[in-house]
């Protein structure tokens, strides 16, 4: 039995594409960045912390999945905006250039404590949207619960100019990276995960085959 240590509807939606049966048990951890901590170490640490948060409550036959995603611009991690004004400021700061999205995943087998971790880094080139578009998007309320104040999948705002990496990772769960991690524990998807992901997201992923082969891309 898989257990997703997250309450994110986007992660639940993505995980269903693999055909796995799973329960959810959100994990609350301190998400403060440590002094001098690099973004990739930050997301991996939080993913591991979430996976281990409720270990004593799980059954031996369960596998815990956890993830953490950070929007990184110029080395700074952008969290969720505290209000509409901060959301607008973030969006103005991101427009017209590329930033990175780091997603760390952790998979914990409860019976023996085996932990498998992986990292996906995606360059996200934002389009040069205008101030009126920012105002309309902020007024919709969508940015307020999103790191970096945007959702890549928002069709009305469509913030991203183009993408050459993992779309699902920008949404919060890099499915091909997760699949290769689960395979190390003897768990395979019940679907063609790359095909299901690309069909659901309407995106022709250029790196899925390489990731599933174990290459260190994305």
Protein Blocks (a to p, Z undefined) as FASTA:
>chain_A
ZZddbfbfklmmmmmmnopacddddddddfbdcehiafklmmmmmmmmmmmmmmmmpcfk
bccddddddddeehiacdddfbfklmmmmmmmmgopacddddddddddfknopacddddd
dddddddddfklmmmmmmnommmmcghhiafklmklomafbdcbdfklmnopafklmmmm
mmmnopacfbdfklmmmmmnopacfklmmmmnopagZZ
